[in-house]
Structure formats: structure tokens, C-alpha cells
């Protein structure tokens, strides 16, 4: 049982992903500041933010809705990783690292969701 969203492994991994996205996008071209950088950062931030918001929701349906939004944002980030690589803003090594972080976060979030669905001691 967790006492705060900060104890959720999926949230921790999502937060690490956000920090990495901010580092990576800081080296993107200046003209992308209000384009790809902004979109990528917003989508990344949405992942742990929705986990945090969903954590305090009372009903299972509300919790799952927010966790599903996090999953959607992860997929959005997956596309931004592909686009960033194809535009030459990140190399293959950085791309692989970001995608692995994304997959790890998704795996842990899916496990947490299964716990919520099955009522495996996951409460506020």
C-alpha cells in the first residue's frame, strides 16, 4: 500500500522520463522551442501528473481514466521520440534510451493498473 503517489514505481519512472526529456529537448534547435519541444515536454509531464491526479480519485473508474490518459501520453511521447530521431535531433543511442525508459514506465503503469482493477491492496 502506498501513502502518496510519490511511492508508486510507475510515477517514479515517469518522473525520471520527464527530467530526461527536458535535458534532451534543451539541445533541440531554437525554432523548435514552441513546437516540438513544447509538445514533447507537455506530453511527458502529463504522464506522472495524471498518475498523481488519479491516485487520489476515490472511484476505480476515475482512477483508471487518469491512468489511461497517462498511457495515451506515453504513446504520444513514443511518436515524439521517433520524430526527434528522424529529424536528427537525437541520435540512435539517445533514442534507444528514451524508448527503454518509456517502455519501463508503461510496464510499471500497466502493473499498477492491474492492481487497481483487481483491488490488490491498492488504496489511498
NORZIGI-V663428 format. One record per pair of residues at least 4 apart in sequence whose ideal C-beta (glycine too) atoms are under 6 Angstrom apart, sorted by the first residue. I is the first residue (numbers start at 1). GAP is how many residues later the second one is. Records with the same first field share a line. If there is no record, write none. Layout:
# NORZIGI-V663428
I = GAP / GAP
This chain:
# NORZIGI-V663428
1 = 120 / 122
2 = 5 / 6
5 = 6 / 47 / 50
9 = 99
10 = 98 / 99 / 102
11 = 37 / 40
13 = 91 / 92 / 95
14 = 33 / 34 / 91
15 = 33
17 = 84 / 88
18 = 26 / 27
21 = 4 / 19 / 23
25 = 12 / 15
28 = 4 / 9 / 61
32 = 4 / 5
33 = 4
34 = 4
36 = 4
40 = 40
43 = 30 / 33 / 34
44 = 33
45 = 4
46 = 4 / 27
47 = 23 / 26 / 27
50 = 4 / 16 / 19 / 20
51 = 19
53 = 13
54 = 9 / 12 / 13
57 = 5 / 6
63 = 53
67 = 46
70 = 39
74 = 28 / 32
77 = 25
78 = 24
81 = 14 / 17 / 18
84 = 5 / 6
85 = 5 / 10
90 = 4 / 5
115 = 5 / 7
116 = 6
